[in-house]
Amino acid sequence: MLRITPNPVPILLLAFIFTLANPFVSWCAEPVSINAQVDTSQPTLGDIVTYSITVTHDPDIVLHMPEYVIPEGLENIEHGKATPKTINKQTIQEFWLKLRVDKIGPIKLPSIPVVFDAPDSNKQIVRGKIMSPEVSFEVQSLLQLEENASDIKDIKPITNIEAPWTHYIWKALAILCLLALGYFLWKKWKTKSAPESKSDFALTAEEKAMKELNELQTRDWMKLGRTRDHFFELSEIFRRYLENRYEFPAQEWTTEEITTHFKNFSDLNESQKLQTRTLLIEIDKVKFAKAQAHNDPIDSVINFIKEASPVLVLPESTEKS
């Protein structure tokens, strides 16, 4: 009797083709899977980063809002979820969270739990949890955006120079004579005429800043094409006002240090703190990163100074007895 042994290769090939062609046969998909990402990997200070969590699940699974954990250096702006989509008989749900960057350097968003309800084999609802992957990104400083800045040069080596002491002595004597002459003329002028206006030492922080801002406006540097000169001078005036008004070295601190200092500062409300940070960042982008200036923030600085001015309380008049 002749026995015919079937070749297994054509049978396996036919089974593979049947699997691909049959719409009722599909690759095994997980009942629920999760992914996480941010919309930019290298934001700068003050940017808004959108962090999104995407969950792909079976239609009979019900998701709950993620339990967000926000690390230091990020500020929660708002959150929500997108309209769910259906692909390959599975639902795709995206949750998003907008965060403002408050510090430079590496930041890691930890794994976030997403709780869901799903039916078991007995059609009973059980609760489960799936963890999103960690997401990391690097916050860039504004000074790092311009790698070959022409106005930032290396330090020159130290050179030994002999001091010309005779020249220094005669120069010091000349300066002392000029100071004595100036003091004599000033005393003579002061005794003859009374001052008509306040000196700069007698001006309040608001009055001095408004005087300097008016002088800056009269120069009209923006129309003359001197945009960076205008923003450098505006930055000095604003930082000098913050230093005189709130008594901290604002002219020596960076924008990041001023922002951190104002976080627990009781003399400013939250709106004024946000306005201060926005003005400093906007001016720094033109100063250091040479960004294009779309508008002149000098009016915003003037409005801030007016709103932050202390309210004068006049003494109550005494009643005549």
C-alpha angles and dihedrals in degrees: 000000000000114000119203115206112204118232108240095207098073090043093055090045092052091048091052092050091048091052092053095045099043111087091202093061117071138160114274109266123195114254090233132009133170140206135178135198145154125234094235132030098199111037123168129232112292095018123134113240120198112214114194133189117199119198121190112196146154116274094249092059118095118207129210126209113278119258098238121210110197115199126215114284095041129090122205110237103169141322139200145136135263128236108279120248131207120223125166091352091303129108121236114204123184124200118193135195126189115212131185116220113233103173140032127243135054118335126189123201106209127227109287122212119228114194120209140177118227135171119248127215090282092052090251117142113243128180122237138173133215125193124223120225120259117264124206132187139167122240110215125215117236089239091059094058091078108052098177101039111175093209094056111076134175121259115266118236120263115269124196111230124180112234115241095222095181091056091049093050094052090045092051092050091051091051092049091051091050091048091050091049092047092049091049092051092045092052091048092050093046093054093051101045134030117230112264097202141021118281119233089257091059095048120102120238090259094048093048093048093048090050091052092045091052090051090050091052092052091057090062092203093163092064091045091057095250093125098148092047088053093050093045091053092044090052092051092049094047094046091045089053092050090049095049095040101044100023104236130115097265092156091060099039126084123240090257092055093048091049091051091047092054095049093087095025112129098194092072128054123227093263092053092047090052091046091051093051093046092051094048093048093046092051093044092054091059094040101048108014094038090230117175113265110230094182142002112259093198091102090053090052090050092049091048092052091049093049094045094048112120116253112244113227111207117214115254114255114248117241118245112250 
